[in-house]
Amino acid sequence: MRHLSAGRLGPLPDFLGRQVAEAGALERDVVPIDTPAGDKLWLVCDYALARQVLSDKRFSRAEAVKPQAPKLNDAQPVPNSMMSMEGPEHSRLRRVVTKAFTSGRVNALAPAIEQLTDHYLDALETAGPGSDLIEGLTTPLPLGVLCSLLGVPPEDTPRFRDWVEVLFDISASAPREKARRRLELADYMSELIDRKRREPQPDVLTTMIGAQERGELSQGELLTMGLTLLMAGYETVVGQLSLSLLALLDDRAAYQELVDEPGLLTGTIEELLRLTPSTPISFNRVAVEPVQLGSVTVQAGEAVVISLLHSNRDGKAFADPELIDPHGREATHLTFGHGVHRCLGAQLGRLELQIVLSRLLRRFPGLRLSSDPAAVVWKDGLGTRGLSRLLVEW
């Protein structure tokens, strides 16, 4: 097992990190926090309690998106999103999307992902040492994969990227600007759906259009589903790739170990997902009745949110939690969630990490962080964690 340098794993959002530190979250299972929206929530830091909240019907996602519910920020799914629904309606929508994310369909994307990765690595090699992995690899690759999956024409990719990034924007732009860009994205998605209805293609959006025409989805649900896939599949993967690369490059011996023993990569990826998730906290859930949760009682109407950064490093669930154990752990990390709302794109996210890291290790065995003092810059103002710059040399 290797120790992953804790100094560069990155913060919780500023307001949350400060309160967690003050509350001593590592010594407590559930801590109270105040949100930027002016509400109070319970933050769950214990692994077992986190699993309970994520699978317990007494903690409701549907209640959490109602206007009067306590909010963490304004980057919340709409009520008719699959991420907000529960019960039979959630199951109905999930069945539709599951058909679009079968193992066969995801695995069939591997050659395209490999081709895209090689294209960006070729460009990286041509650009030479001092290149930025964020701009040159970890940002364009997931967007290319997502556009291929949904069937977005390549010529639309640049403006599509601008629109998609606003979905995770908490504070980086003004509310009016965010609202305008969200409307533009929704309009574009509507136009794309109409275009694919006339000219079907072998992509996920066309598959969902077929479900809508069979009465399995409403037109509004189809539009929301397309936007939901964008939220789930872009910024999170961009962040996860950048954080995984930073973690390995920050401990150059860990990177070299994978160069020498590539068979350790799959297990290492699971540990990177556990230790440095791009999504640091879950969506809110609201208690529908009083629930004893560890050391506190959550009253009906109160909201809870999971700290994935803390629950994934709970020493009661993971022995030596700060160490990378590529040989596997008994407990499963919560980075992709747990229960009925577990991320449907987990297999695709793992596939992208596996392809990118394996090809990078093979092409650039001497890769290291740039000596530039500004080689690593963290993103700001987003609901996910990630980097805006990662300069490298070889």
N, C-alpha and C positions, 0 to 999 in steps of 0.2 A: 504494500500500500504506500501511496505517496501523499505527502502533505500538500494541500493546495493553498498557496499564499493567500491569506485572508485580507491583506491590505488593499487588493485591487478587485475584490469581488463586487464592489459597488454598493451604493446605498439604497435604502428605501426612499420613497419621496421625502423631501426635507421635513415637512411637517410631521410625518409619521415616524421617521427615524429618530427625531428629537424626543418625541413622546415615549417611544418604545424604550429608549435609553433611560429616560427619567423614571419610567415605571419599573425598570429592571425586568424586562420581558423574558430574559433567559432564565430567570429564577421563578417566574410566575407562568401559569398555564393560560390565563385569560386576563387581558388588561384593558382598561377603559381608555378610549382616545376621543379627541375632538377633531372633527373634519373641517376642511376648508369651507364646506357648505354650511358650517355652523351647527352641525348635528353631533350627537354622541353615539359612538358605536363600541361594541366589544371586539377586541382583536384577539383571535385565538392563535396561540403560539405553540401549543402542545400537539404532537402528531396524532395521538389517539383521539383527542377531542376534535381535531380538524377533520379526520375521517368521519367522525360521528356527525358533525354539522353538515358535511357534504352529502351525506346519504340519509339524513333524518328528515322525514316529511314534516316534522314540526318546525323546521326552518325553511321558509318559503321564498323562492325566487320571484314568484308572481306577486307576492305582497311587497317585495322590495322595490318594484318598479312603479308602484302606485304613487301618485303625487305627494301624499302626506308622509310617505315612508322616509326614515332617515337616509341621507345620501352621503357617500364618500366624496364624489365629485360629479361633474356633468357628463362624463364619458360612460353613460349607462345604455345598455340595449333598450330598444323600444319594447312596449308590452307584447306586441305580436311576434317578437323574435323567439326563435327556438330556445335561446339562452335565458329567456324570461318565463317561458311557459312551463306548466306542470301537468301531470296526470295524462288523460287520454289525448289531449290536444298536443302536448309535447311528444308523446309517443308517435302520433300520426306524422308529425313533421320530421321526427328523427328517422322514421322508417324510410321516408322519401330520400333524405340525404345519405343514409347508410347505403342505399343502392348506388349512389353516385360515388361513394368512397369505399367500394369493395377492395379487397386485397389485390384482386386481379387488375383493377383499374389503376390503383396506386402503383403497383409494381410495373405496370406498363409504361409509367412515366419515367422510369429509371434511365432508359437510353437518352431521352430528351434532356433530363437533368444532367447527365454525364456530359452531353454535348455542350450544353450551356456552361457548365463548370469549366470545361477545357477551353472554351472560347474566352472566358474571363481570365483564366490563368495564363493563356497565351498573351493576352493584352498586358497582364501584370508583368510578365517576363520581359516584354518589349519595353515597357515603361521604365523598368529597372529599379534598383534599390531606392528606398524613400517613398515607394508607392503607398497609397492609402487603401487598405483592404476593405474599408467600409464603402467607399465610393466605387471601387473597382470590382468588388466581389459580393460582399454580404448584403448589399442593398439591391443591386440589379438582379441577382440570381433568384431570390424568392419571388420578386415581382414577375420575372419572366415565367417562372413555374406556375404562379397563380394565374397569370394571363392565359397561359397554355391550357390550364385546367378548366377555366371558365369559358375560354374561347374569345378572349379580348384580342382584337387585331393588333399586330405589332406596332402599327403606326400610331395607335392610341396610347401606347405605354407611357410616354413622358407626362402627359396631363393626367393620366390615370394615377400615377404615383403621387402627384400633388394632392389629388382628391383623397386618395386612400389614407394618407398620413394624418389627415385631420380627424379621422375616426378615433385616434388615441391622443389627440391634442387636448391637454387639460388647461394649460395656461400660456402656451406659446403664441397664441394669436387672439385677437379681440373676438368677443361673442358674435358680433355682427358678421365678421369675416368668416368665422367658423360655420355659422348658419348658412351663409351664401354658398360656401364650397360644398357643404353637405347636400344642399338642394341641387347643385350642379351635378354632383355624383349620382344622386337619385334619378335625375332626368336622364343622364347618360345611360344608367342601367336600364331604365324603361325603354330607351331607344334601342339598346343592344338586344333586349328581349324581343322586341317587335321584329328586329332584323333577323334574329335566329328563328323566330316563328315562321318567317317567310323562307329562310334558307337554313334548314337544320344542319348542324355540324356534329361530329363525334366528340362532344365536350359536356361538362357537367351542367352548364346552363341549359343546353338543349335537352338533356335528360330531365331536368326539373320542369322545363316547359311542357314536356310530354306528360309529366305527372299532373300539372295544372290542367291540361286539356282533358285528362281522364277524371277530373274532379277531385283529385287528392290534395290539391292546394288551391287557394284563392289567388287572384291576381296580386292582391296586396301582399300575401304571404310569399309568393314567388319573388317579388321585388325585395322584400325584407330578407329572404333567404340568401339572395345573391349578395346583398350588402353585408350580411352576417358572415358569409364565407370570407369576404374581404377582411373583416375585422379579425377573424380568427386565424387567417392564413398569411398575413403580410408582416405587419410590424412585429408580431411575436417571433416569427422565424428570423427576421432581420436581426432583432436583438439577441436571440439565442445563438445564432452563428457568431456574432461579434463577441459575446460574452465567453463563449466556449474557446474561441481563438485567443482572447486575452488571457484567460486562465492558463492555457497551455504555454503561451509565449512568456507569461510572467514567471513561470517555472520552467526554464529552458531544459532542465533535465527530464521533466515530464514529457515535453515535446520529443526529445531525442529518444526516450524510451519507446514511444509509439513508432518512431521511424525504424528502430531496431526490431521491435516486436509488434507488427501491425495487427496481429491477432488479438491484442488487448484493446483495440479501438472500440468495439461494440460495447464492452463493459464500461470503458472510460466515458463514452457518450452518456450512458445512463447516470453516471456519477456527476458529470458536468450538468446534466439536466436537474439533478437533485440539488447540487451545491450552488448553482448560479442561474436560477430560472429567470427568463426575461420578464415573466409576469410575477411580480413580487407578492401580490395579494389577489385574493379571489374576488368575485363579485359579491355584493352584499346579499345576505339572507335575513329575513325578518321572522322572529318567533311568533307562532300563531297561538301559543299557550305558554305558561311559565315552564321553563326547562332548567334543571340543575345541570350546569356545565362546568365540571371541575370545581373550582373554588367559589364560583359565583352562580347566582340564579338569574337567568335571562328572562325578563318579564315579557309577556305578550306585547307585541308592537315594537320591541327593541330589536336593533339590527346587530348582526355579527358579521365579521369578515375574517378570512383566514390569512395569516402571514405564511406564505409558502417558504420564504427565506428562513423562518424560525422553525416551522414544523418539519421541514425537510432536514434540519440539523438537530433534531431532538435526540439527545444522547440516550433516552430511554428506548428509542426505536432503532437507532443506528449506532453501533459501537464505533468509537473513534470517529464521530460524525464529520470532522473537518478533513478527514483523509479520503483520497480517491482509492476505492477498492475495485479494480476492474474485473475481479473474479465474481462479482455479484453479491447482493445483500438479501437478507431474508425479507425485510420490509420493502414495500414498493413506494417510491417517491410520489408526491402529490402534484408534481408540476403540470401534469395533464388533467388534474382533477380526480374525482372519485364519484362513484354513484351514477345516477341516470344522466347527469350533465357532463360526464367525462368527455374530453375533447375527441371529436370524431377524426380530427386531422393528425392525431398522434403518430400514426404510421407514416404519413407523408413527412411530418417534421423530422422524424428519426431518419427517414431515407435521405432527406436533404443533408442532414448533418453527416451521415455516414459517407455519402458521395463526396461532399465538399472536403471534409477532413482527410479522407483517404487519399484523394487526388492531390491535395495540397502537400501532405506529408511525403508523397512519392516524388512530386515535381520539385519541391523546395525543402530538402532535408536540412538545409542550413538556415532556415527561416528564423529570424529573431526580431525583437522590437527595435525600432529605430532609436538611435542615440539622441534624436531631437527631443528637447525638453517637453515639447507639445505633441509628442507622439500619440498620447492617449487622451481623448476628450470625451466626456460623458454627455449623453443627450440630456436635455432639460425640457420640462414642460409636458412630458408624455406620461400616459398611464402604464407604460411598460419601461423596462430598463434596457439600456443599450448604449452604444457608442456612436458618436458622430465622426470620430477620426481614430484610425489605428494604423500608424505608419510603421512599415517593416523594412528590413534589410535582409540580405542573404549573401 
